[in-house]
Amino acid sequence: MNVATYLRRFVGLAVVHSVQPGQLAGAIQIQLRRTRGLRICDPFGLPLDGSFHFGNRKMADQPSQPSRALAPSDDGLAGLHLDTLAVRTGIHRSQFAEHSEAMYLTSSFVFDNAQQAADAFQKGTDGRNVYSRFTNPTVTAFEERLAALEGAECCVATASGMSAILAITMALFKAGDHVVISQGVFGSTVQLFTNFFEKFGVEVTFVPPTEPAAWQRAVKPSTRMFFVETPSNPLTEVSDIGALSEIAHRAGAVLIVDNCFCSPALQRPLELGADIIIHSATKYLDGQGRVLGGAVLGSRALIHAPMLQFMRNAGPTMSAFNAWVCLKGLETLGIRMEAHSARAAALATWLERHPRVARVLYPGLASHPQHALAMRQQKTGGGVVSFEVKGGREAAWRVIDSTRLLSITGNLGDVKTTITHPATTTHGRIPQAVRDAAGVTEGLIRIAVGLEAVEDIQNDLARGLSG
Ligand SMILES: Cc1ncc(COP(=O)(O)O)c(C=O)c1O
């Protein structure tokens, strides 16, 4: 019999779990409410007086831990490095003094009384957690940590990268608005803009990611959004964030950057002039291919209220479990990105010398068309290498099918190296003409380099390349 059942049955008490205003749910207060006019006692008849015995220690005696979380607005963040922020921000320690961040798996949060509940629903939550579709402490912790890494005032986590794009578009834009978007974006992003946003009256123009002049030409009086992914998936084309932000701002539009390939460890788009960042946390932020997640980041004035309204009413929310996994993933982001990048650079150099390889696309190579720009914008070339084998689809599939170590899968940003044939998988549903314009050819293979020894990755690819 648990304590709550015992109290209900023998003492006549209802046990109410509640969160005090201004506290997180980890600071669980167990309050006792009289239900039958009985004196509040413990099982041995001792008065409880609002505190509650667990073992031999009263909850009320637990040391109250001040929240030492470093929030994005906290002055304590100034001067701290990314690796430090990644392990020290977004911590809201509860009265239990846990060292590792707690996970708050709860759909809703309770109130002390009806008035409090009514106020929270009608006057606004005022920072209080009400229901996990609106906010949840673990999700908030992830948001604060990612905001600190991106140098953003505000972060709203979402269920996936795609729902981040959906949410920010629904929150900020309307029928009649015009979007200028890079031709080099992820396949589902193309589908979302063309099959869905266009259906609701948003006009979409695709332009080459590396030609700012084409973005300028595409501008109309109704242009409200520029959307770019840099480096792009799978061609690793690098767009000039500063140049695009200037064009967007002159046109009265915002620039949204999908920072999935670099993560804040390698590129910080807001510092380069972008207004909004979207993430697929599914990739490097989790880092081990475990969960789906996404995020929208930007200034408080621009995204906070519209995003919370949309999330509250539409519900593409990140789960507390996924937020906890991604929160812990962020702790190793810096060192993982360095290791991914070093291996990717070595692999790209090896592939470039291989006689069966027609071209290698890796921003860290001097041969990459936007190498100089990439080295200005990014810390390294990143972890993704794409290359075109001679012989089209047949040759590409032979390389893929000959691997024994690499994982044949569409995901990227994992510690396990993944190998993908974009033309028939991630980009397979895009009309051939759009795919061709984007340069996703039949011979193209994308490798998201993991953390295995690079010699083992090379040997795995060499088999299919020599066949
Ligand atoms: C660049 C990029 N953006 C967004 C997404 C979508 O993210 P998710 O799968 O988390 O919805 C992906 C997925 O592969 C991606 O590669």
The ligand as a Tripos MOL2 file, in Angstrom:
@<TRIPOS>MOLECULE
LIG
   16    16     1     0     0
SMALL
NO_CHARGES

@<TRIPOS>ATOM
      1 C1         18.5440   19.9160  -42.6370 C.3       1 LIG1
      2 C2         17.3510   19.2720  -42.0410 C.ar      1 LIG1
      3 N1         16.3680   20.0510  -41.5450 N.ar      1 LIG1
      4 C3         15.2590   19.5150  -40.9930 C.ar      1 LIG1
      5 C4         15.0860   18.1480  -40.9280 C.ar      1 LIG1
      6 C5         13.8370   17.5900  -40.3230 C.3       1 LIG1
      7 O1         14.0750   17.1660  -39.0180 O.3       1 LIG1
      8 P1         13.2010   16.0580  -38.2730 P.3       1 LIG1
      9 O2         13.5040   14.7480  -38.9170 O.co2     1 LIG1
     10 O3         13.6720   16.1610  -36.8620 O.co2     1 LIG1
     11 O4         11.7800   16.4270  -38.4230 O.co2     1 LIG1
     12 C6         16.0850   17.3060  -41.4070 C.ar      1 LIG1
     13 C7         15.9250   15.8400  -41.3260 C.2       1 LIG1
     14 O5         16.6880   15.0740  -41.8430 O.2       1 LIG1
     15 C8         17.2440   17.8870  -41.9940 C.ar      1 LIG1
     16 O6         18.2300   17.1240  -42.4830 O.3       1 LIG1
@<TRIPOS>BOND
     1     1     2 1
     2     2     3 ar
     3     2    15 ar
     4     3     4 ar
     5     4     5 ar
     6     5     6 1
     7     5    12 ar
     8     6     7 1
     9     7     8 1
    10     8     9 2
    11     8    10 1
    12     8    11 1
    13    12    13 1
    14    12    15 ar
    15    13    14 2
    16    15    16 1
@<TRIPOS>SUBSTRUCTURE
     1 LIG1         1 GROUP 0 **** ****
